[in-house]
Amino acid sequence: MTRTLSFIALLLMASPAAAQNFQSTTLIDKAVAGFTGHAIGESGGARTAVDTRLKLTTCPMVSLNWRTDSHDSVVVTCTDPQWRIFVPVMMPARPAPAATPAAAPVAAAKAAIVIKRGDPVTVVAGDGGFSVTRDGIATTDAAAGARVLIRVQDGKPPIQAIAVEPGKAMIPGAE
């Protein structure tokens, strides 16, 4: 009888309900694909899916950033509970460098900032026939199309959105 109860307890611990205490690697894969704009295995997308054997504590809101300016990997971070993983990105083949004239003008250094740190921002999320908005305060500067962190609730980590215009940002993947 004791052996049977031990076996049942072992089965319950290995059940999908127990596995739900961990962050879904599929959701991380989808977030990375939305962040990079490319699917897994495509040039510019994640090299492979996140290892399903990872047992990360469930995170209510992950933050995604490029590890370096060369966009060689995405850093997926959770602030509460605290964890961080790096997802390697397939780099596109680089063309041979072209000769540039010595007097060639330098391209615009930075795009115009549309949201500045401290600005009030309306964050929009929606799909199809509905949308949800939330007001917050920008914690970083951003040009149109760039990522911006917005604090919508004191004591909670900021959310990540895409700057659209002054005072407006969209949640990635929710257009």
N, C-alpha and C positions, 0 to 999 in steps of 0.2 A: 504494500500500500504506500509506504514512504517512497519507494522507488518510483511509483506511478505519479505521485504528487510532485516529486522532483523533476520528472520528465515533463509534466504539464507546465510547471513553472519555467523550465528552460525553453519550452516552445513559446510561451507567452513573451518571454524576454526577447526572443528572436523574431517576433511578429512585426508586421509593418507598423502597427501602432507605436511600438517602441522605437522604430527607425524614424518616426516623424519628429523626434527630438533633435534632429540634425538638419542643417541647411541643405536644401535641395541643390545638387550640383547642376541639374538641368536648368533651374532658374538662373544660376550663375552663368551658364553657357548662353542663355537667351539675353541676359543683361549685357554680356561682353559683345555679343553679336549686334545688339542695338547700339552699343557705345561705338564700336568700330565701323558699323555700317556694312559689315561683310560676314558671311556665314563661316562656320568652322571649315577649315581646309582651303578656303579661298585666299587669294593674295590680299593682304590687309586684314584678314580675319584671324581668329585663334588657330593655332597649328592643329590642336586636337581638343577634344572635349575635356573638361575638368575631370580628374580621376574620381570615379564614383566611390572609391574606398575612403575618401576624405570624410572625416566625421567632425564637421565644423558645427559649433553651436548655432542654433537658428538665430538669424539676424532680421530685425524688422525692416531695416533700410541699409542696403550696401551702398558704398560710394565707389565710383570708378574713376581712375585717372591714368594718364600715360605715365609709365615709369621714367622715361626720358623723352627728350625732344625728338629722338629718332623713331619714336612710336614702335619700339621693338617688343614691348609687352605692356599689358594692362595690369594695374594694381587694383585688386578688389579688396576693399577694406570695410570692416564692421567696427564701429566704435563702442557699441554696448550690446553684447559682450565683445571684447576686443580680440580680433583676429585679422589676418591679412594674408592674401595669396597673390602670386604673380602668374598671369596667364600669358605665355609666349604668343607672339603674333607673327604670321608668315609675312616676311618682308617682300615687297615686289622687287622684281629684277630691276637693277639700276642700269639705265642706258649709259653708254660711254660719254664722258664729259665732253661737251661741245666747246669749241673755242669761243671765248667771249671777248668782245672788244674792250680795251682798257678803259675807255671813257663811257662804257655802258651805264646808264642811270640805275641806281639801286631801286628795287621794287619797294612799294610802300612797306615801311617797317611793321606797322601794325594797323589792323582795321580799326575803325572808329568805335570807341566804347559806347554802348547804348545803355548799359546798366552799370552803375557805380556802386561800390561798397557803401552800405548805409541807405541806399535808395529803397523806398517801398516798392514791392513787386507783387503782381498778381500771378500766381502759378496756375496754369490750366492743364487739366488732364482729361482726356475723353477719347471715345472711340465710336465712330458712327453717329448715332442719333442722340448722344448725351455728352455732357461735359461737366466737370467738377472744378471749381476754382477755390483757391486758398490764398489769403494774403500773407505776406511775409516781408522780411528785410534781407536784402542782398548782403552776403558776407565777403563777396569777391567782386572784382570788376569783370565785365565780359563784353565782347563785341557781338554783333548779331550772328547767330549760328554757333557761338561758343558756349561752353559749359559754364554754369554759374551755380554757386552754392547759396541756398536761401534758407534762413532760419524762420520756421513757421510756428515753432513752439519753444518757449524758454525751457532750458534743461534737457532738451532733446537734440540729437545731432542734426545739422542742416541737411536739407534734401538737395539733390542735384537736378538741375533743369537746363534747358537750352534757351539762351537769350533770344528773344524774337524782336522786340522793339523796346524803347524806353518804358519801364514799368510793367513789362509782360514777358513771361517765360513759359515754356511748355515742358512737360515731363517727357523724356525720351521714350519713344515707342508707343506713345498714347495719342498720336495725332489721328 
